[in-house]
């Protein structure tokens, strides 16, 4: 099954929109702004990278967000704040597994 690069980008944008919706639900302004910035990158130059390069960029982005959240969870001042970070980590871990699966599939082609 061959997919067009535009389809891959569209799926990534959908994923970011889902994360943005979640960030809004949990009222996390910092994460919301970060996701909006990433969506702007898609808007500015969606065709500059191959689909596999975009997947690696997304994988790196998720890893950097996870690293930041790990630091924040250790500095959390309340159980609610810690739970919010844990929820975000869970969502990002699932995203990372999905991106890794897509990278593995793309490398086999």
DSSP file (Angstrom, degrees, kcal/mol; ACC not computed):
  #  RESIDUE AA STRUCTURE BP1 BP2  ACC     N-H-->O    O-->H-N    N-H-->O    O-->H-N    TCO  KAPPA ALPHA  PHI   PSI    X-CA   Y-CA   Z-CA
    1    1 A X              0   0    0      0, 0.0     2,-0.5     0, 0.0     0, 0.0   0.000 360.0 360.0 360.0 119.2    0.0    0.0    0.0
    2    2 A X        -     0   0    0      0, 0.0     2,-0.4     0, 0.0     0, 0.0  -0.861 360.0-164.2-100.6 131.9    1.5    3.3   -1.1
    3    3 A X        -     0   0    0     -2,-0.5     2,-0.1     2,-0.0     0, 0.0  -0.890  22.2-115.2-113.5 149.0    0.4    6.5    0.6
    4    4 A X    >>  -     0   0    0     -2,-0.4     4,-1.7     1,-0.1     3,-0.7  -0.488  23.6-120.0 -76.1 149.0    1.0   10.0   -0.7
    5    5 A X  H 3> S+     0   0    0      1,-0.2     4,-2.5     2,-0.2     5,-0.2   0.872 114.7  59.8 -55.8 -36.8    3.2   12.3    1.3
    6    6 A X  H 3> S+     0   0    0      1,-0.2     4,-2.3     2,-0.2    -1,-0.2   0.868 103.2  51.6 -60.6 -35.3    0.2   14.7    1.6
    7    7 A X  H <> S+     0   0    0     -3,-0.7     4,-2.4     2,-0.2    -1,-0.2   0.914 108.6  50.4 -67.3 -42.9   -1.8   11.9    3.3
    8    8 A X  H  X S+     0   0    0     -4,-1.7     4,-2.1     2,-0.2    -2,-0.2   0.916 112.3  47.1 -60.7 -43.8    1.0   11.3    5.8
    9    9 A X  H  X S+     0   0    0     -4,-2.5     4,-2.7     1,-0.2    -1,-0.2   0.909 110.1  53.4 -64.3 -41.8    1.2   15.0    6.6
   10   10 A X  H  X S+     0   0    0     -4,-2.3     4,-2.3     1,-0.2    -1,-0.2   0.902 108.7  49.2 -60.4 -41.4   -2.6   15.1    6.9
   11   11 A X  H  X S+     0   0    0     -4,-2.4     4,-2.2     2,-0.2    -1,-0.2   0.890 110.8  50.4 -65.7 -38.5   -2.5   12.3    9.4
   12   12 A X  H  X S+     0   0    0     -4,-2.1     4,-2.5     2,-0.2    -2,-0.2   0.916 109.8  50.0 -65.1 -42.4    0.2   14.0   11.5
   13   13 A X  H  X S+     0   0    0     -4,-2.7     4,-2.5     1,-0.2    -2,-0.2   0.916 109.3  52.2 -61.9 -42.4   -1.8   17.2   11.5
   14   14 A X  H  X S+     0   0    0     -4,-2.3     4,-2.2     2,-0.2    -1,-0.2   0.907 109.1  50.4 -59.3 -41.9   -4.8   15.2   12.7
   15   15 A X  H  X S+     0   0    0     -4,-2.2     4,-2.3     1,-0.2    -2,-0.2   0.922 111.1  48.0 -62.1 -44.2   -2.7   13.7   15.5
   16   16 A X  H  X S+     0   0    0     -4,-2.5     4,-2.7     1,-0.2    -2,-0.2   0.875 109.8  52.6 -65.5 -36.7   -1.5   17.2   16.6
   17   17 A X  H  X S+     0   0    0     -4,-2.5     4,-2.5     2,-0.2    -1,-0.2   0.888 108.2  51.3 -65.6 -37.8   -5.1   18.5   16.5
   18   18 A X  H  X S+     0   0    0     -4,-2.2     4,-2.1     2,-0.2    -2,-0.2   0.926 112.1  46.4 -62.4 -44.4   -6.1   15.6   18.8
   19   19 A X  H  X S+     0   0    0     -4,-2.3     4,-2.8     2,-0.2    -2,-0.2   0.897 111.0  52.8 -64.0 -39.5   -3.3   16.5   21.2
   20   20 A X  H  X S+     0   0    0     -4,-2.7     4,-2.4     2,-0.2    -2,-0.2   0.918 107.5  51.3 -61.9 -43.2   -4.3   20.2   21.0
   21   21 A X  H  X S+     0   0    0     -4,-2.5     4,-2.2     1,-0.2    -1,-0.2   0.913 111.8  47.5 -59.1 -43.2   -7.8   19.3   21.9
   22   22 A X  H  X S+     0   0    0     -4,-2.1     4,-2.3     2,-0.2    -2,-0.2   0.914 109.6  52.6 -65.1 -42.7   -6.6   17.3   24.9
   23   23 A X  H  <>S+     0   0    0     -4,-2.8     5,-2.6     1,-0.2     4,-0.3   0.885 110.6  48.4 -60.6 -38.9   -4.3   20.1   26.0
   24   24 A X  H ><5S+     0   0    0     -4,-2.4     3,-0.9     3,-0.2    -1,-0.2   0.907 109.0  54.0 -66.6 -41.6   -7.2   22.5   25.8
   25   25 A X  H 3<5S+     0   0    0     -4,-2.2    -2,-0.2     1,-0.3    -1,-0.2   0.904 113.6  40.4 -59.7 -42.5   -9.4   20.1   27.8
   26   26 A X  T 3<5S-     0   0    0     -4,-2.3    -1,-0.3    -5,-0.1    -2,-0.2   0.399 111.5-123.6 -90.1   4.9   -6.8   19.8   30.6
   27   27 A X  T < 5 +     0   0    0     -3,-0.9     2,-0.9    -4,-0.3    -3,-0.2   0.875  52.5 158.3  58.4  44.3   -6.1   23.6   30.4
   28   28 A X     >< -     0   0    0     -5,-2.6     4,-2.2     1,-0.2    -1,-0.2  -0.822  16.0-179.3 -99.9  97.1   -2.4   23.2   29.8
   29   29 A X  H  > S+     0   0    0     -2,-0.9     4,-2.5     1,-0.2     5,-0.2   0.872  77.3  53.4 -66.4 -40.2   -1.5   26.5   28.1
   30   30 A X  H  > S+     0   0    0      2,-0.2     4,-2.0     1,-0.2    -1,-0.2   0.935 113.0  42.9 -63.1 -46.4    2.2   25.8   27.7
   31   31 A X  H  > S+     0   0    0      2,-0.2     4,-2.6     1,-0.2     5,-0.2   0.903 112.0  55.5 -65.5 -40.9    1.6   22.5   25.9
   32   32 A X  H  X S+     0   0    0     -4,-2.2     4,-2.3     1,-0.2    -2,-0.2   0.929 108.9  46.6 -56.8 -47.7   -1.2   24.1   23.8
   33   33 A X  H  X S+     0   0    0     -4,-2.5     4,-2.3     1,-0.2    -1,-0.2   0.886 110.7  53.1 -63.9 -38.9    1.2   26.8   22.6
   34   34 A X  H  X S+     0   0    0     -4,-2.0     4,-1.9     1,-0.2    -1,-0.2   0.914 110.4  47.0 -62.3 -43.5    3.8   24.2   21.8
   35   35 A X  H  X S+     0   0    0     -4,-2.6     4,-2.3     2,-0.2    -2,-0.2   0.883 109.7  53.4 -66.8 -38.5    1.3   22.2   19.7
   36   36 A X  H  X S+     0   0    0     -4,-2.3     4,-2.0    -5,-0.2    -1,-0.2   0.909 107.4  51.9 -62.9 -41.0    0.2   25.3   17.9
   37   37 A X  H  X S+     0   0    0     -4,-2.3     4,-1.5     1,-0.2    -2,-0.2   0.912 109.4  49.7 -60.3 -42.6    3.8   26.1   17.0
   38   38 A X  H  X S+     0   0    0     -4,-1.9     4,-1.5     1,-0.2    -2,-0.2   0.899 109.0  52.0 -64.7 -40.2    4.2   22.6   15.6
   39   39 A X  H  X S+     0   0    0     -4,-2.3     4,-1.8     1,-0.2    -1,-0.2   0.860 105.0  56.4 -64.4 -34.6    1.0   23.0   13.5
   40   40 A X  H  X S+     0   0    0     -4,-2.0     4,-2.3     1,-0.2    -1,-0.2   0.872 101.8  56.8 -64.2 -36.0    2.3   26.3   12.1
   41   41 A X  H  X S+     0   0    0     -4,-1.5     4,-2.1     1,-0.2    -1,-0.2   0.914 106.4  49.4 -61.1 -42.5    5.4   24.4   10.9
   42   42 A X  H  < S+     0   0    0     -4,-1.5     4,-0.4     1,-0.2    -1,-0.2   0.890 111.5  50.0 -61.7 -38.7    3.2   22.1    8.9
   43   43 A X  H  < S+     0   0    0     -4,-1.8     3,-0.3     1,-0.2    -2,-0.2   0.881 112.1  46.7 -68.3 -39.3    1.3   25.1    7.5
   44   44 A X  H  < S+     0   0    0     -4,-2.3    -2,-0.2     1,-0.2    -1,-0.2   0.941 132.4   2.9 -72.3 -49.0    4.5   26.9    6.4
   45   45 A X    ><  +     0   0    0     -4,-2.1     3,-1.0    -5,-0.2     4,-0.2  -0.508  63.7 155.6-143.6  70.3    6.5   24.2    4.7
   46   46 A X  T 3  S+     0   0    0     -4,-0.4     3,-0.3    -3,-0.3    -1,-0.1   0.683  77.6  50.5 -73.0 -15.0    4.7   20.8    4.4
   47   47 A X  T 3  S+     0   0    0      1,-0.2    -1,-0.2    -5,-0.1     4,-0.1   0.273  80.4  91.9-108.4  12.4    6.7   19.6    1.4
   48   48 A X  S <  S+     0   0    0     -3,-1.0     2,-0.3     2,-0.1    -1,-0.2   0.707  86.1  46.4 -79.6 -19.2   10.3   20.3    2.5
   49   49 A X  S    S-     0   0    0     -3,-0.3     2,-0.1    -4,-0.2     0, 0.0  -0.864  84.7-109.6-125.2 154.5   10.9   16.8    3.9
   50   50 A X     >  -     0   0    0     -2,-0.3     4,-2.4     1,-0.1     5,-0.2  -0.399  40.2-107.5 -71.6 159.8   10.3   13.3    2.9
   51   51 A X  H  > S+     0   0    0      1,-0.2     4,-2.0     2,-0.2     5,-0.1   0.881 122.1  51.8 -57.2 -37.6    7.6   11.4    4.8
   52   52 A X  H  > S+     0   0    0      2,-0.2     4,-2.1     1,-0.2    -1,-0.2   0.901 108.8  50.0 -67.8 -38.9   10.3    9.4    6.6
   53   53 A X  H  > S+     0   0    0      1,-0.2     4,-2.5     2,-0.2    -2,-0.2   0.900 109.4  52.1 -63.2 -40.1   12.2   12.5    7.6
   54   54 A X  H  X S+     0   0    0     -4,-2.4     4,-2.5     2,-0.2    -1,-0.2   0.889 107.7  52.0 -63.5 -38.7    8.9   14.0    8.9
   55   55 A X  H  X S+     0   0    0     -4,-2.0     4,-2.7     2,-0.2    -1,-0.2   0.922 110.5  47.5 -63.2 -43.3    8.4   10.9   11.0
   56   56 A X  H  X S+     0   0    0     -4,-2.1     4,-2.6     2,-0.2    -2,-0.2   0.898 111.5  50.9 -65.0 -39.3   11.9   11.1   12.5
   57   57 A X  H  X S+     0   0    0     -4,-2.5     4,-2.4     2,-0.2    -1,-0.2   0.914 112.0  47.3 -62.7 -41.8   11.3   14.8   13.2
   58   58 A X  H  X S+     0   0    0     -4,-2.5     4,-2.7     2,-0.2    -2,-0.2   0.908 110.5  52.0 -65.9 -41.9    8.1   14.0   14.9
   59   59 A X  H  X S+     0   0    0     -4,-2.7     4,-2.4     1,-0.2    -2,-0.2   0.925 111.6  46.9 -59.4 -45.8    9.7   11.2   16.9
   60   60 A X  H  X S+     0   0    0     -4,-2.6     4,-2.4     2,-0.2    -2,-0.2   0.899 111.2  52.0 -62.7 -41.4   12.4   13.6   18.1
   61   61 A X  H  X S+     0   0    0     -4,-2.4     4,-2.3     2,-0.2    -2,-0.2   0.928 110.1  48.2 -61.3 -45.8    9.8   16.2   19.0
   62   62 A X  H  X S+     0   0    0     -4,-2.7     4,-2.6     1,-0.2    -2,-0.2   0.922 111.1  51.1 -62.0 -44.0    7.9   13.7   21.0
   63   63 A X  H  X S+     0   0    0     -4,-2.4     4,-2.4     1,-0.2    -1,-0.2   0.901 109.4  49.9 -61.0 -40.5   11.1   12.5   22.8
   64   64 A X  H  X S+     0   0    0     -4,-2.4     4,-2.1     1,-0.2    -1,-0.2   0.901 111.3  48.9 -66.5 -38.3   12.0   16.1   23.7
   65   65 A X  H  X S+     0   0    0     -4,-2.3     4,-2.4     2,-0.2    -2,-0.2   0.903 110.6  51.2 -65.7 -40.2    8.5   16.7   25.1
   66   66 A X  H  X S+     0   0    0     -4,-2.6     4,-2.3     2,-0.2    -2,-0.2   0.904 108.8  51.3 -63.3 -41.0    8.7   13.5   27.1
   67   67 A X  H  X S+     0   0    0     -4,-2.4     4,-1.7     1,-0.2    -1,-0.2   0.931 111.1  47.9 -61.1 -45.9   12.1   14.6   28.5
   68   68 A X  H  X S+     0   0    0     -4,-2.1     4,-2.2     1,-0.2    -2,-0.2   0.896 111.1  50.6 -61.9 -40.8   10.7   17.9   29.5
   69   69 A X  H  X S+     0   0    0     -4,-2.4     4,-2.8     1,-0.2    -1,-0.2   0.862 105.6  56.2 -67.2 -35.1    7.6   16.3   31.1
   70   70 A X  H  X S+     0   0    0     -4,-2.3     4,-1.2     1,-0.2    -1,-0.2   0.900 109.6  46.3 -62.8 -39.3    9.8   14.0   33.1
   71   71 A X  H  X S+     0   0    0     -4,-1.7     4,-0.9     1,-0.2    -2,-0.2   0.902 113.9  48.8 -67.5 -40.2   11.6   17.0   34.6
   72   72 A X  H  < S+     0   0    0     -4,-2.2     4,-0.5     1,-0.2     3,-0.4   0.870 105.3  56.9 -68.2 -36.3    8.3   18.7   35.3
   73   73 A X  H >< S+     0   0    0     -4,-2.8     3,-0.7     1,-0.2    -1,-0.2   0.864 105.3  51.8 -65.7 -33.4    6.8   15.7   37.0
   74   74 A X  H 3< S+     0   0    0     -4,-1.2    -1,-0.2     1,-0.2    -2,-0.2   0.769 112.8  45.8 -71.9 -24.3    9.7   15.6   39.5
   75   75 A X  T 3< S+     0   0    0     -4,-0.9    -1,-0.2    -3,-0.4    -2,-0.2   0.378  83.2 132.0 -97.6   3.4    9.1   19.3   40.3
   76   76 A X    <   -     0   0    0     -3,-0.7    -3,-0.1    -4,-0.5     3,-0.0  -0.273  43.5-159.4 -60.5 140.5    5.3   18.9   40.6
   77   77 A X        +     0   0    0      1,-0.1     2,-0.3     2,-0.0    -1,-0.1   0.575  68.9  31.8 -98.9 -12.4    3.9   20.6   43.7
   78   78 A X  S  > S-     0   0    0      1,-0.1     4,-2.3     0, 0.0     5,-0.2  -0.941  76.8-115.4-142.3 164.0    0.6   18.8   43.9
   79   79 A X  H  > S+     0   0    0     -2,-0.3     4,-2.6     2,-0.2     5,-0.2   0.885 116.8  53.2 -64.9 -39.7   -0.9   15.4   43.1
   80   80 A X  H  > S+     0   0    0      2,-0.2     4,-2.2     1,-0.2    -1,-0.2   0.911 109.4  47.9 -63.1 -42.3   -3.2   17.1   40.5
   81   81 A X  H  > S+     0   0    0      2,-0.2     4,-2.0     1,-0.2    -2,-0.2   0.920 112.6  48.9 -64.5 -43.4   -0.3   18.7   38.8
   82   82 A X  H  X S+     0   0    0     -4,-2.3     4,-2.4     1,-0.2    -2,-0.2   0.900 110.0  51.7 -62.0 -41.4    1.6   15.3   38.8
   83   83 A X  H  X S+     0   0    0     -4,-2.6     4,-2.4     2,-0.2    -1,-0.2   0.893 106.8  53.9 -64.1 -39.5   -1.5   13.5   37.4
   84   84 A X  H  X S+     0   0    0     -4,-2.2     4,-1.9     1,-0.2    -1,-0.2   0.923 110.7  46.2 -60.0 -44.8   -1.7   16.1   34.6
   85   85 A X  H  X S+     0   0    0     -4,-2.0     4,-2.5     1,-0.2    -2,-0.2   0.897 110.5  53.1 -65.1 -40.5    1.9   15.4   33.6
   86   86 A X  H  X S+     0   0    0     -4,-2.4     4,-2.4     1,-0.2    -2,-0.2   0.889 107.9  51.1 -63.3 -38.7    1.4   11.7   33.8
   87   87 A X  H  X S+     0   0    0     -4,-2.4     4,-2.2     2,-0.2    -1,-0.2   0.921 111.1  47.7 -63.2 -43.8   -1.6   11.9   31.5
   88   88 A X  H  X S+     0   0    0     -4,-1.9     4,-2.5     1,-0.2    -2,-0.2   0.895 110.8  51.7 -64.4 -40.0    0.4   13.9   29.0
   89   89 A X  H  X S+     0   0    0     -4,-2.5     4,-2.5     1,-0.2    -1,-0.2   0.919 108.8  51.4 -62.1 -43.3    3.3   11.4   29.2
   90   90 A X  H  X S+     0   0    0     -4,-2.4     4,-1.9     2,-0.2    -2,-0.2   0.915 111.0  47.2 -60.5 -44.3    0.8    8.5   28.6
   91   91 A X  H  X S+     0   0    0     -4,-2.2     4,-2.1     1,-0.2    -1,-0.2   0.929 113.8  47.4 -62.9 -46.0   -0.5   10.2   25.5
   92   92 A X  H  X S+     0   0    0     -4,-2.5     4,-2.7     1,-0.2    -2,-0.2   0.854 108.1  55.4 -67.2 -34.5    2.9   11.0   24.1
   93   93 A X  H  X S+     0   0    0     -4,-2.5     4,-2.1     2,-0.2    -1,-0.2   0.909 108.7  48.0 -64.3 -40.9    4.2    7.5   24.8
   94   94 A X  H  X S+     0   0    0     -4,-1.9     4,-2.0     2,-0.2    -2,-0.2   0.908 111.7  50.4 -64.2 -41.0    1.3    6.1   22.7
   95   95 A X  H  X S+     0   0    0     -4,-2.1     4,-2.6     1,-0.2    -2,-0.2   0.914 108.9  51.9 -61.3 -43.2    2.1    8.6   20.0
   96   96 A X  H  X S+     0   0    0     -4,-2.7     4,-2.6     1,-0.2    -2,-0.2   0.895 108.0  50.9 -63.8 -40.3    5.8    7.6   20.0
   97   97 A X  H  X S+     0   0    0     -4,-2.1     4,-2.1     2,-0.2    -1,-0.2   0.919 111.6  48.5 -61.9 -43.2    4.9    3.9   19.6
   98   98 A X  H  X S+     0   0    0     -4,-2.0     4,-2.0     2,-0.2    -2,-0.2   0.913 112.4  47.4 -64.1 -43.4    2.7    4.8   16.6
   99   99 A X  H  X S+     0   0    0     -4,-2.6     4,-2.5     2,-0.2    -2,-0.2   0.913 110.7  52.2 -65.3 -41.7    5.4    6.9   15.0
  100  100 A X  H  X S+     0   0    0     -4,-2.6     4,-2.5     1,-0.2    -1,-0.2   0.894 108.6  51.5 -61.0 -39.3    8.0    4.2   15.6
  101  101 A X  H  X S+     0   0    0     -4,-2.1     4,-2.3     1,-0.2    -1,-0.2   0.909 110.7  48.0 -63.2 -41.8    5.7    1.7   13.9
  102  102 A X  H  X S+     0   0    0     -4,-2.0     4,-2.6     2,-0.2    -2,-0.2   0.879 110.8  51.2 -67.0 -37.8    5.4    4.0   10.9
  103  103 A X  H  X S+     0   0    0     -4,-2.5     4,-2.3     2,-0.2    -2,-0.2   0.927 110.4  49.1 -64.2 -44.5    9.1    4.5   10.8
  104  104 A X  H  X S+     0   0    0     -4,-2.5     4,-0.8     1,-0.2    -2,-0.2   0.919 112.9  47.3 -61.2 -43.8    9.7    0.8   10.8
  105  105 A X  H >X S+     0   0    0     -4,-2.3     3,-0.7     1,-0.2     4,-0.5   0.910 111.9  50.4 -63.6 -42.5    7.1    0.3    8.1
  106  106 A X  H >< S+     0   0    0     -4,-2.6     3,-0.9     1,-0.2    -1,-0.2   0.851 105.8  55.9 -65.7 -34.6    8.6    3.1    5.9
  107  107 A X  H 3< S+     0   0    0     -4,-2.3    -1,-0.2     1,-0.2    -2,-0.2   0.710 101.7  58.4 -73.1 -18.0   12.1    1.7    6.2
  108  108 A X  H <<        0   0    0     -4,-0.8    -1,-0.2    -3,-0.7    -2,-0.2   0.646 360.0 360.0 -82.0 -15.6   10.9   -1.6    4.8
  109  109 A X    <<        0   0    0     -3,-0.9    -1,-0.2    -4,-0.5    -2,-0.1   0.482 360.0 360.0 -76.3 360.0    9.7    0.0    1.6
